[in-house]
Amino acid sequence: MIAPLTPQFFSFEQRANTSKFEADFVNYSDGMGQHSLSISTTCPQVDIARRLADDVLFPATVETDRSGKIPTQQLQAIQDAGLYGIFSTEAVGGSNLSDGDRNLVIEALAGGCLTSTFIWQQHAGPASATAACEGAAHRYAEGLARGDIRGGVAFAHLLRQGPPVLRAEPCADGWQISGTAPYITGWGDVDIVLIAARCQDSIIWGIVPGIESATMSARMLELAAVNSTSTAVITFDQHVITSDDITSVVPFDTWLENYRMGLRANGSLALGLTGRCLSLLGPSDLDHEYLAARERLDAATVDELPAARANASDLCMRSATMLVAASGGGAVALSHHAQLLARQAMFLLVQSQTSEIRGHQLARTF
């Protein structure tokens, strides 16, 4: 059940863009509704996400980026709005949204604050994995659906070429993990992390605590964009995941095909950022491309998704570049939204990038 959208969701101090540099060509004050290209929907969670993005996330997004700290108040507002539950089934207390509505929620929040959204989106991995798990790890599912337990995920390394960087070996109590997980987002906010380790041709998926220990050490990364996501490299030294915390063991090829089928969701991040840029610009020649990019992502087959994703990330970059140009010299001030959105568009060129997506980006075959 989704709670009504009430003022306490937005109780922390809201700060407008403090840049002294404003251009006549850019609309700094109005929300997405003033020039909205959002599609209509009857889903209450989508409506909540759009209002949350405009009223809470976007007014604070520049300060969030500059702080270098996890945006705990924004994440709490997302939890209070019931949006941590969109990745879980109704059986464990989640919303059980359709893929289409879930994508629209991600798009809306990304247009408000990519930093907050990117941390929150990691929750999808452990929330869905534990909800589907028939073993003891299912015990996490209800807390994850409520957001009382916050989850992160580490599996991007599976797409790397060469020997596995995170390895699993069977042991008496379950699985022993050694190696490195290069990117775990939300470190310091998440309670648990769903990690993926290779054992020959299989992937071992298991839950580890979101804290350092004798067998888990963290090194924080400094990022050019979304630095406040608190992204860390985690090194495992014979860390044991007991059988009670294993969610599944699947063949690598099966996972890879499922991953290719799921590439649509991350395209919503680029769409959300593009939508925010275009709302600040007002009507432009890119509006039609924006609507077409969403339609293309929604209609794409598995084999068509990489090109559709490359197209969405390219449009995002061009929209941000146009906003910088329209904003003039003031766009380079760290207090300005344009430079922030441009750096975040750069990040989305490579976030969730597969070799197929990269190939389309480099050859511009999209």
Backbone torsions as a table, in degrees:
resi	resn	phi	psi	omega
1	MET	NA	135.4	-179.6
2	ILE	-97.1	126.3	178.2
3	ALA	-69.9	151.2	177.3
4	PRO	-64.3	153.1	-179.4
5	LEU	-79.8	106.5	-176.5
6	THR	-121.6	163.5	-172.8
7	PRO	-58.0	-26.8	-176.5
8	GLN	-65.3	-20.2	175.2
9	PHE	-62.2	-26.7	-173.2
10	PHE	-118.0	39.7	-170.2
11	SER	-79.4	-21.9	-177.4
12	PHE	-77.4	159.2	-174.2
13	GLU	-60.3	129.0	179.7
14	GLN	-98.7	130.7	-176.7
15	ARG	-117.9	130.1	177.0
16	ALA	-79.4	168.3	175.3
17	ASN	-57.8	125.7	-175.0
18	THR	-97.5	9.4	-179.4
19	SER	-65.4	137.3	174.7
20	LYS	-84.4	-6.2	-175.7
21	PHE	-103.8	107.3	179.6
22	GLU	-128.5	136.9	-178.1
23	ALA	-103.5	150.7	-178.6
24	ASP	-64.7	-21.3	-173.7
25	PHE	-87.2	-4.7	-172.9
26	VAL	-119.0	136.4	179.5
27	ASN	-94.2	101.7	-173.7
28	TYR	-89.2	-21.6	-165.8
29	SER	-100.6	-29.1	-172.2
30	ASP	-87.9	154.6	179.2
31	GLY	-81.2	-174.9	-177.5
32	MET	-61.3	-26.7	-177.1
33	GLY	-64.6	-21.2	-178.2
34	GLN	-72.2	-31.7	174.3
35	HIS	-143.3	72.3	-172.1
36	SER	-97.0	131.5	174.0
37	LEU	-109.3	15.9	-179.2
38	SER	-70.0	143.5	177.3
39	ILE	-82.7	151.8	-178.5
40	SER	-75.8	150.3	179.9
41	THR	-154.9	154.8	176.7
42	THR	-99.4	2.4	-177.6
43	CYS	-75.4	120.5	-177.9
44	PRO	-64.8	-32.3	-179.8
45	GLN	-65.9	-34.0	178.0
46	VAL	-66.9	-43.5	178.6
47	ASP	-62.5	-42.8	178.0
48	ILE	-61.2	-45.1	-178.6
49	ALA	-62.5	-39.5	-179.6
50	ARG	-66.7	-40.9	179.7
51	ARG	-70.2	-38.8	177.5
52	LEU	-62.3	-41.8	-179.9
53	ALA	-62.4	-45.1	-177.2
54	ASP	-73.6	-41.4	-170.3
55	ASP	-89.1	-24.8	-174.0
56	VAL	-121.8	-54.0	-170.3
57	LEU	-72.5	-50.5	-175.2
58	PHE	-65.9	-40.9	178.2
59	PRO	-58.5	-24.1	-176.6
60	ALA	-107.9	3.0	-169.3
61	THR	-67.4	-36.0	178.6
62	VAL	-66.1	-45.3	178.7
63	GLU	-63.7	-38.4	176.9
64	THR	-58.2	-45.4	-179.5
65	ASP	-64.1	-42.2	-174.4
66	ARG	-76.4	-21.5	-174.6
67	SER	-70.1	-31.5	-175.1
68	GLY	72.3	11.4	-177.8
69	LYS	-119.6	151.4	177.2
70	ILE	-58.6	131.0	-179.2
71	PRO	-78.0	74.8	-172.8
72	THR	-63.1	-35.9	-179.3
73	GLN	-68.8	-39.5	178.0
74	GLN	-66.6	-41.6	178.4
75	LEU	-64.5	-35.6	176.4
76	GLN	-66.3	-38.1	177.4
77	ALA	-63.3	-38.8	177.1
78	ILE	-65.1	-40.1	177.2
79	GLN	-66.3	-45.0	-179.6
80	ASP	-59.7	-29.5	178.6
81	ALA	-80.3	-0.7	177.6
82	GLY	80.2	14.4	-171.5
83	LEU	-87.0	-10.0	171.6
84	TYR	-67.7	-21.1	-177.0
85	GLY	-81.4	-3.2	-175.7
86	ILE	-73.1	-12.0	-179.8
87	PHE	-95.4	-1.5	-174.5
88	SER	-113.4	157.6	178.1
89	THR	-79.5	160.5	177.9
90	GLU	-62.7	-28.4	-177.7
91	ALA	-61.0	-26.0	179.8
92	VAL	-111.2	12.3	177.0
93	GLY	100.0	9.1	180.0
94	GLY	-88.8	-175.1	-175.4
95	SER	-91.2	-24.3	-180.0
96	ASN	55.9	45.8	-178.7
97	LEU	-69.2	156.0	171.3
98	SER	-68.9	161.0	178.2
99	ASP	-59.3	-39.7	-179.1
100	GLY	-62.5	-46.0	-180.0
101	ASP	-69.2	-37.0	178.3
102	ARG	-63.2	-40.5	178.1
103	ASN	-63.3	-37.0	179.3
104	LEU	-69.0	-34.6	175.5
105	VAL	-64.7	-45.9	178.9
106	ILE	-60.4	-44.4	179.9
107	GLU	-60.7	-44.7	-178.6
108	ALA	-62.6	-48.3	-178.1
109	LEU	-66.3	-37.4	179.0
110	ALA	-62.6	-32.1	176.7
111	GLY	-73.1	-12.6	176.7
112	GLY	-93.4	-51.1	179.7
113	CYS	-158.2	107.2	-178.0
114	LEU	-64.4	-35.5	-179.9
115	THR	-59.4	-53.2	-179.4
116	SER	-62.5	-42.1	-177.3
117	THR	-65.1	-39.8	-176.9
118	PHE	-67.6	-38.4	175.5
119	ILE	-64.1	-48.8	-178.0
120	TRP	-61.2	-39.4	-175.9
121	GLN	-65.4	-26.3	178.1
122	GLN	-61.0	-24.5	-179.0
123	HIS	-59.7	-24.6	-176.3
124	ALA	-58.8	-39.0	-177.1
125	GLY	-59.0	-62.6	-179.5
126	PRO	-66.9	-31.6	-179.8
127	ALA	-63.6	-47.5	-178.7
128	SER	-73.7	-36.4	-177.9
129	ALA	-67.0	-43.0	-178.9
130	THR	-74.4	-31.8	177.4
131	ALA	-64.9	-36.4	-178.3
132	ALA	-85.3	-15.4	-175.4
133	CYS	-71.2	135.3	177.5
134	GLU	-96.1	-3.8	-179.5
135	GLY	-92.8	-165.3	-174.8
136	ALA	-66.7	-23.9	179.8
137	ALA	-66.1	-11.9	175.9
138	HIS	-61.2	-19.1	-177.3
139	ARG	-63.0	-19.2	179.0
140	TYR	-81.9	-15.6	-165.0
141	ALA	-62.0	-44.5	-176.3
142	GLU	-67.8	-41.3	177.8
143	GLY	-63.7	-36.6	176.9
144	LEU	-67.8	-38.4	179.1
145	ALA	-62.5	-35.0	178.3
146	ARG	-81.4	-21.1	-173.4
147	GLY	86.9	2.9	176.1
148	ASP	-67.5	-32.5	169.2
149	ILE	-104.8	126.4	178.8
150	ARG	-100.6	136.9	-176.3
151	GLY	-120.8	148.7	172.0
152	GLY	-122.1	-179.9	-176.5
153	VAL	-149.0	150.9	177.6
154	ALA	-142.1	102.2	177.1
155	PHE	-148.0	-2.6	-177.6
156	ALA	-57.4	-28.8	-179.3
157	HIS	-63.9	-19.1	179.7
158	LEU	-63.3	-23.2	-177.8
159	LEU	-86.4	-5.9	-178.6
160	ARG	-73.6	146.5	174.7
161	GLN	-77.6	157.4	177.0
162	GLY	93.8	-171.9	-178.9
163	PRO	-62.2	149.1	179.2
164	PRO	-59.9	138.7	179.1
165	VAL	-90.6	-14.5	176.8
166	LEU	-130.9	118.4	-170.0
167	ARG	-119.0	150.3	178.0
168	ALA	-125.6	139.0	174.9
169	GLU	-130.6	138.0	178.6
170	PRO	-65.1	144.1	176.0
171	CYS	-140.9	178.7	-173.2
172	ALA	-61.0	-35.9	-175.3
173	ASP	-95.5	-7.8	-177.7
174	GLY	157.5	-105.0	-178.4
175	TRP	-137.9	138.4	178.0
176	GLN	-103.5	126.2	-172.8
177	ILE	-109.9	132.1	176.1
178	SER	-139.9	148.0	179.2
179	GLY	121.7	-155.7	-172.0
180	THR	-129.3	135.2	169.1
181	ALA	-104.3	105.7	-168.6
182	PRO	-66.7	-29.5	-174.5
183	TYR	-137.6	107.3	169.9
184	ILE	-121.8	115.7	-174.4
185	THR	-93.4	144.4	178.4
186	GLY	84.9	18.8	-178.8
187	TRP	-62.2	124.4	-174.1
188	GLY	106.4	-18.2	175.3
189	ASP	-110.1	-35.6	-177.2
190	VAL	-76.2	145.6	176.8
191	ASP	-90.7	-34.8	-179.6
192	ILE	-137.8	159.5	177.6
193	VAL	-132.6	130.6	172.5
194	LEU	-87.4	116.7	-178.7
195	ILE	-113.7	156.7	178.6
196	ALA	-122.5	123.8	179.3
197	ALA	-125.5	146.2	-177.3
198	ARG	-90.6	138.8	168.6
199	CYS	-134.4	99.8	-174.8
200	GLN	55.9	-118.7	-176.9
201	ASP	-96.5	13.7	-178.8
202	SER	-117.3	159.5	173.6
203	ILE	-114.1	128.2	177.0
204	ILE	-98.8	118.4	178.6
205	TRP	-103.7	124.6	-178.0
206	GLY	-149.9	164.4	-177.9
207	ILE	-98.8	130.7	173.4
208	VAL	-124.7	155.5	179.1
209	PRO	-71.0	152.6	-179.7
210	GLY	-88.2	40.4	178.8
211	ILE	-140.1	155.5	177.3
212	GLU	-73.2	156.4	178.2
213	SER	-153.2	-174.1	-179.9
214	ALA	-63.7	-23.5	-177.5
215	THR	-113.3	3.7	177.8
216	MET	-136.9	121.8	178.6
217	SER	-126.4	146.4	-175.5
218	ALA	-116.8	141.5	171.5
219	ARG	-128.5	120.2	-175.6
220	MET	-75.0	142.9	177.9
221	LEU	-98.6	148.2	171.1
222	GLU	-104.7	121.2	-174.0
223	LEU	-113.8	148.0	178.3
224	ALA	-72.4	-22.2	176.8
225	ALA	-140.8	155.7	-177.0
226	VAL	48.4	38.4	-179.2
227	ASN	-65.1	-26.5	-179.7
228	SER	-77.1	2.8	174.7
229	THR	-74.3	-7.0	179.9
230	SER	52.9	64.5	-178.1
231	THR	-94.5	132.7	-172.9
232	ALA	-127.8	155.0	166.8
233	VAL	-96.2	124.9	-178.6
234	ILE	-110.9	127.1	178.0
235	THR	-105.1	129.6	-179.1
236	PHE	-107.9	131.3	179.9
237	ASP	-124.0	88.2	-179.3
238	GLN	56.7	43.4	178.1
239	HIS	-78.2	130.2	-177.4
240	VAL	-96.3	125.7	168.8
241	ILE	-103.9	116.0	-178.0
242	THR	-71.1	161.1	-178.9
243	SER	-57.1	-29.4	-179.7
244	ASP	-68.4	-16.2	-179.2
245	ASP	-111.5	12.2	174.7
246	ILE	-90.0	127.7	179.7
247	THR	-93.0	-33.2	178.9
248	SER	-170.5	161.1	170.7
249	VAL	-129.9	118.2	-174.2
250	VAL	-132.3	151.9	174.8
251	PRO	-63.4	143.4	-179.0
252	PHE	-58.9	-43.9	-177.6
253	ASP	-62.8	-36.6	177.5
254	THR	-65.3	-44.8	178.0
255	TRP	-61.5	-44.0	-176.3
256	LEU	-61.4	-40.9	178.6
257	GLU	-66.3	-40.7	176.9
258	ASN	-64.8	-37.0	178.3
259	TYR	-64.2	-43.2	177.9
260	ARG	-60.8	-35.7	178.8
261	MET	-69.6	-24.2	-176.6
262	GLY	-95.8	9.5	-177.2
263	LEU	-65.8	-17.6	-178.2
264	ARG	-61.0	-40.7	-171.4
265	ALA	-58.8	-43.8	-178.6
266	ASN	-70.5	-17.8	172.6
267	GLY	-63.9	-21.4	179.1
268	SER	-68.7	-26.3	177.0
269	LEU	-64.3	-46.2	178.5
270	ALA	-64.7	-40.0	178.6
271	LEU	-63.0	-41.1	-179.9
272	GLY	-63.9	-43.3	179.4
273	LEU	-66.9	-40.8	177.6
274	THR	-61.1	-44.7	179.9
275	GLY	-59.8	-38.7	178.5
276	ARG	-67.4	-43.3	177.8
277	CYS	-58.9	-44.9	-177.6
278	LEU	-69.7	-31.0	177.0
279	SER	-67.6	-33.8	177.3
280	LEU	-74.1	-33.0	-180.0
281	LEU	-75.9	-31.4	-170.0
282	GLY	83.9	-177.2	-176.7
283	PRO	-52.1	133.4	179.7
284	SER	-150.9	173.9	179.5
285	ASP	-68.0	-13.6	-177.9
286	LEU	-84.9	-10.8	-176.4
287	ASP	-58.7	-46.0	-179.0
288	HIS	-64.0	-40.1	179.3
289	GLU	-62.0	-36.4	179.6
290	TYR	-62.8	-48.1	179.5
291	LEU	-64.9	-38.9	179.7
292	ALA	-68.0	-35.4	179.7
293	ALA	-64.2	-40.6	177.8
294	ARG	-65.9	-45.3	179.5
295	GLU	-60.2	-39.0	-179.6
296	ARG	-66.7	-42.3	177.1
297	LEU	-62.4	-42.5	-177.9
298	ASP	-65.9	-33.6	-175.1
299	ALA	-92.4	-9.2	-171.5
300	ALA	-67.1	141.2	169.4
301	THR	-78.8	174.3	178.9
302	VAL	-57.1	-42.7	-178.3
303	ASP	-73.1	-22.1	-179.4
304	GLU	-89.7	-16.3	-174.6
305	LEU	-62.0	-42.0	-179.6
306	PRO	-56.6	-43.5	178.8
307	ALA	-67.5	-37.8	178.5
308	ALA	-66.0	-37.5	177.0
309	ARG	-67.9	-41.6	178.0
310	ALA	-61.2	-40.5	178.4
311	ASN	-63.2	-43.0	-178.9
312	ALA	-65.2	-41.3	-179.7
313	SER	-69.6	-34.7	176.7
314	ASP	-66.2	-43.2	177.4
315	LEU	-62.4	-38.7	178.1
316	CYS	-60.9	-45.7	-180.0
317	MET	-64.0	-42.2	179.9
318	ARG	-67.3	-36.8	178.4
319	SER	-65.4	-42.6	178.3
320	ALA	-66.3	-39.2	178.5
321	THR	-63.8	-41.4	178.1
322	MET	-63.5	-37.8	178.4
323	LEU	-64.8	-40.7	176.6
324	VAL	-60.6	-46.7	-179.3
325	ALA	-62.5	-42.2	180.0
326	ALA	-67.6	-28.3	-177.2
327	SER	-80.4	-19.4	179.6
328	GLY	76.4	-161.5	-175.0
329	GLY	-59.9	-27.4	179.8
330	GLY	-63.1	-17.2	-177.7
331	ALA	-63.7	-21.3	-177.9
332	VAL	-86.2	-3.6	175.8
333	ALA	-72.1	136.7	-178.4
334	LEU	-64.4	-15.9	177.4
335	SER	-86.2	1.0	-173.9
336	HIS	-97.2	139.8	179.7
337	HIS	-65.2	-32.7	-173.1
338	ALA	-62.4	-45.7	-179.8
339	GLN	-65.7	-35.5	178.0
340	LEU	-63.4	-49.0	-179.0
341	LEU	-64.5	-34.2	178.2
342	ALA	-66.7	-43.0	178.3
343	ARG	-66.0	-37.7	179.3
344	GLN	-69.7	-35.0	175.9
345	ALA	-63.3	-37.9	176.0
346	MET	-60.6	-44.5	178.7
347	PHE	-58.9	-40.9	-176.6
348	LEU	-73.7	-12.8	172.1
349	LEU	-64.2	-31.4	-174.0
350	VAL	-114.8	-13.5	179.5
351	GLN	-67.2	130.5	-178.6
352	SER	57.2	31.1	-178.8
353	GLN	-82.8	124.7	173.2
354	THR	-98.0	169.8	178.4
355	SER	-61.9	-32.7	178.2
356	GLU	-67.7	-43.7	178.3
357	ILE	-63.1	-45.2	180.0
358	ARG	-59.6	-41.6	179.4
359	GLY	-59.6	-43.0	177.4
360	HIS	-67.0	-38.4	179.4
361	GLN	-63.2	-44.3	-176.2
362	LEU	-73.2	-38.2	-179.7
363	ALA	-86.7	-9.9	-177.8
364	ARG	54.7	46.9	178.4
365	THR	-105.2	60.9	178.1
366	PHE	-135.3	NA	NA
